[in-house]
């Protein structure tokens, strides 16, 4: 008989019908006459209970079913007399696909999130990580749906690149050279002409630059893929491998960019509330009692828009003692971002940052001091989106490349976009893991990605 998911069974009112469920035993409880099995297949956070009469099955079979075992249960779906579930299965046949002995680490007790990271191959079986992974899936699907419905085209940007989009230099090198005996040039440096690609290449930090090329032909595109940063940071907010969503739009100015960012974020939060409410409610009750309030606040808010200069003035006039003193020309710290969100009681979009703290590709304002950058600040996670109107003027962009000491030869194609049919255009980046942190209320970014990559950690 074809199996039915736990999610479907828990919604079913087709009582007294024979059904088959397959999944993993979360708990087993014995009584004098029956054995109760709580079975979960990952389709939903809730378990379905299977009731097996002791007289109906071999004693050895029932004894061999333990927490963590994988089983198939065929039986009759009936109304449950117990509290906490609407239906249960009266077992007629049980097959054990795979047992689990007493060393199975996910016994019925509390486990720390730190411990679960050490068994990342098993942690999706827990309520917490299972809930997070389902939310992550739902948000990924919603992102694709949002952009598709808005007329965007999905661009597969390269993972291996010869350019540093952020100019930060914290990139992972890609090479096939023998590290013990690399070829050398006459000056003693490594001769990358002998490497696979004939030049230095790295794992990408962003698909933005390639996204701009497609936007100059298709008008509206987005990339959604893994990005990498070799930043030696062990904070709860940083990963070496993470996923970025980066739309690029021709004919959008900074205000159009802000409109899109706000609309997209509200769409995603609303989608989560409508499609992941069981998982979010569990996480709200288990980890963060303010999670649902924050999600509803964003869903119901109009984002406040201020300039960087206004933001700094608000921070400087505050009586709060900041660890980092707010000064014009310095980047905003997380404590500053949190204060501004609390000050306005809603998400905040900050624009027109000093050009000295922003990337080379951002369009310069007429004042010569600021650029048309924008950051979206959320409660709890701080900056969730960063973006800008891009500089479409060839001479200004070239001057900025030279000013920042970037490799002009490597940027020839990016500069050339400004020579052949240039157009005003804008874009932004949304870190998927930052979004999942916000939607789930988890406190560490390592807990919202299946296999976190951090300094000295590439296990699993």
Phi, psi and omega in degrees: 000139180296136181286153175242138182293155177300322180301315179293317183297320182292338178268348188287145171239017180274072187288160176063026178250145179283131181224162174232130176238144178229134181180199184249141182281117178278316177215155175228132182230129182256143168229186185294323186250337185223161172243131180256125178246125173265115187247136179227136179244009177086351182287341182202160183289335184278154175263161168248141181267131172249132182250120182244119177291134183299324182286344186270351184225152176300139181303321182296323179296310182295324180293327184281349176278119181230170174303129181098346179294150175255126187224160167241129181237125173251135181186194183257129177280124182226163172296139182271130177283343183275167178275153174097347176211148183271331182226163173210171182245126172273107190291135175247326179221141176227130175238132178263115177281319181204126179277174176216123183276189186291351178276354179305121191283349184257060175286170185285085176197171180286141177233138178285155178295329177297317178296319181296330177294336179282344178234054185299339179287342181247343189295338175298345178282350178278157178302316186295304184290327174300316178298315181297318181292325177292320176296319180299317177300312183299320179291323178296315178297316182296325178297312178298319181295317181301309183291322177300315181292338179268004177084021177273156175249137183277120181253130175270097179284151182292146175273328176264128186218156175257004182239154178251099186298328184265347180070016184269340177077002183266073186237153176273127182281142175248122183207154171246007180293152175287111184294336179280337182210067183287150177294145183241147172277175181299328181276003177093353179280162179293133182268094183286353174295339178272355182283172185306313182267359179075014180196171175290132176225158185218167168283140189291147171261349184190147174263010188299311186298317177292326177299324179296324180297319181288324178297332179284004176229322185256357178075306182226117180225166171212147172252153179207101183194180182286143175227162192221141177217124182272057179265123184280073183233132180247028180282164177289002183248359187237140173229155175275336176232125183209168185250135182238142172249121187225095175280146174227131187229122171289147175070015175259132171264185185297327180289320175299322180297315179295321178300316181294316181299315180294315182297317181295314182296319179293324176299315183293318179295318179297319179299318179298315181296327183275334188243349184232026191295326179296314179293318181294321179297318176301312182294324176299314183286329187272322190237325190211100185292348180261002186302306181298323178298318180294317180297317179292325177298314179296317181300327185263356189267155160258124186293139177278133181246125178222161175276160175304317181299317177298318180299316180296321179296320177298316180295318183290330180275355180286153175272355181291140177269106180273147175295321177250118183294126180288125179222141178297130181105347178257150179291149178284137177269167181301325179295327177290317180299315180298320181297316182294321177295316178295324181299319183262354179057035178192167174301150184234137173249120180255135182230173174059064179278158172301137184293337182292343182247012182235167187289161186295334189273000185278139184293132181278138175281167183295338182288349179075358183247334187237163178235161183276063176267160175213140173234138174259124181254131179246155170298151173079310186256350182075226182294125180245336177224140171230136181197188181189165160280136184274150178286115181262354180275121185301310184297318180294319180292317179298318179298323180290321177300314180293319181300323183267003176068031180276154183288102183301321182297323180288337185263010188304318183289325179292318176295323183295334175303330181277352180263334186241093176070045180297158180207151171302138178202159185215167177187174178206170178235133175242119176283121183301318183295324175297318178298316182293323174305314182294316186287332183260341183076010176291152186259348182232129184296340177293343184263006179242010176229140187303314184228090185295138175248113182224169181308131180065021182215105173225040181289161177066000000 
